[in-house]
Amino acid sequence: MVAIRMIKKIQGKDKIKELEQEYKNINNLKRILESDQGNMLHELDLENWEYYLENPEEYLEEGKTIFIDGINLGETELELMHHIKKQNPKSVSELANIVNKKVSTIATKVNNLEKEGLISFKYGSKNRKIPIINYDKIEIAI
């Protein structure tokens, strides 16, 4: 099993927007915390919210660790992840064109990357699957 830590750099004001999406406003979070005392996640969210209200321009690094067993993370997969992050292809077909490979080959690889949690998809026009990476770096523990 391999531990992969995905890290993104986020500005305080953007963290507040994420918290607003989850809790609507800081008072809702406070009410939730009152009814669910001892919930460390809510306490941390409130601390972050209050801090970044005062320091909206400050950056923080957020991380998420996933554990992968049996994925083939080779040069092609790393290349695909690089191009997804840097070139923001609007479809799997566009990604295949960027790397000059068959769409069927790339579709299989990006589906595997999505299944393992290394990339995600959003849907664009005509229900196109748009591959996205919401982090800035990965660390692989071996």
C-alpha positions in Angstrom: 0.0 0.0 0.0 1.3 3.5 -0.9 0.3 6.7 0.8 -0.1 9.7 -1.4 -0.5 13.1 0.1 -2.2 15.7 -2.2 -1.5 19.3 -1.2 -3.1 22.5 -2.5 -2.2 26.0 -1.7 -5.3 28.1 -0.9 -5.7 31.8 0.1 -7.7 32.6 3.2 -10.5 34.4 1.4 -11.0 31.3 -0.8 -11.0 29.1 2.3 -13.8 31.3 3.7 -15.8 30.7 0.4 -15.4 26.9 0.9 -16.6 27.2 4.5 -19.6 29.3 3.4 -20.5 26.6 0.8 -20.5 24.0 3.6 -22.0 26.0 6.5 -23.7 29.0 4.8 -22.4 31.4 7.4 -20.3 31.5 10.5 -23.3 31.7 12.8 -24.6 28.4 11.4 -21.3 26.8 12.2 -21.4 28.2 15.7 -24.9 26.7 16.2 -23.7 23.3 14.9 -20.8 23.4 17.2 -23.0 24.1 20.2 -25.2 21.1 19.5 -22.2 18.9 18.6 -19.7 19.9 21.2 -16.4 18.1 21.0 -16.4 17.8 17.3 -12.8 18.7 16.5 -13.5 19.2 12.8 -16.2 21.9 13.5 -13.9 23.5 16.1 -11.1 23.7 13.6 -13.3 25.1 10.9 -14.5 27.8 13.2 -10.9 28.7 14.2 -9.9 28.8 10.6 -12.9 30.9 9.6 -12.2 33.5 12.4 -8.5 33.6 11.6 -9.0 34.1 7.8 -11.6 36.7 8.3 -8.8 38.7 9.9 -6.1 37.5 7.4 -7.9 37.0 4.0 -4.7 37.3 1.9 -2.7 34.7 3.8 -2.0 31.4 2.2 -2.3 28.0 3.7 -1.5 24.5 2.5 -4.3 21.9 2.8 -3.5 18.2 2.4 -5.5 15.1 1.8 -3.9 11.6 2.1 -5.1 8.7 0.1 -3.9 5.1 0.3 -3.5 3.2 -3.0 -3.0 -0.5 -3.4 -2.0 -1.9 -6.7 -2.2 1.2 -9.0 0.3 1.4 -11.8 1.5 5.0 -11.5 4.0 5.2 -14.3 5.4 7.8 -16.6 2.3 8.0 -18.7 0.0 8.6 -15.7 2.3 11.2 -14.3 2.5 12.9 -17.7 -1.3 12.9 -17.9 -1.6 14.5 -14.4 0.9 17.1 -15.4 -1.0 18.1 -18.5 -4.3 18.1 -16.7 -2.9 20.5 -14.1 -1.0 22.8 -16.5 -3.1 22.8 -19.7 -6.6 22.3 -18.3 -8.0 20.2 -21.2 -11.7 20.6 -21.7 -12.2 16.9 -22.4 -10.5 13.5 -22.4 -10.2 13.7 -26.2 -8.4 17.0 -25.9 -6.0 15.5 -23.3 -5.4 12.6 -25.7 -4.5 15.1 -28.5 -2.1 16.9 -26.1 -0.2 13.7 -25.4 -0.6 12.4 -28.9 -2.2 9.1 -27.9 -5.4 7.2 -28.6 -8.5 8.5 -26.8 -9.4 4.9 -25.7 -6.0 4.5 -24.1 -6.1 7.8 -22.3 -9.8 7.3 -21.3 -8.8 4.1 -19.5 -5.9 5.7 -17.8 -7.8 8.8 -16.6 -10.7 6.6 -15.4 -8.2 4.6 -13.3 -6.7 7.8 -11.9 -10.1 9.0 -11.0 -11.0 5.7 -9.4 -7.9 6.0 -7.2 -8.8 9.6 -6.2 -5.8 11.3 -8.0 -8.0 13.3 -10.4 -11.7 14.1 -10.6 -14.1 14.9 -13.4 -16.6 17.7 -13.8 -19.1 17.8 -16.6 -19.0 20.4 -19.4 -21.1 21.1 -22.4 -22.6 18.1 -24.1 -21.9 16.1 -20.9 -18.2 16.0 -21.6 -16.0 14.7 -18.8 -13.4 17.3 -18.0 -10.5 16.0 -16.0 -9.3 18.2 -13.2 -6.7 18.2 -10.4 -7.5 20.4 -7.4 -4.1 20.3 -5.8 -0.7 21.8 -6.5 1.6 18.9 -5.5 1.7 15.3 -4.5 4.0 13.5 -2.1 4.4 9.8 -2.3 5.5 7.9 0.8 7.5 4.8 -0.1 
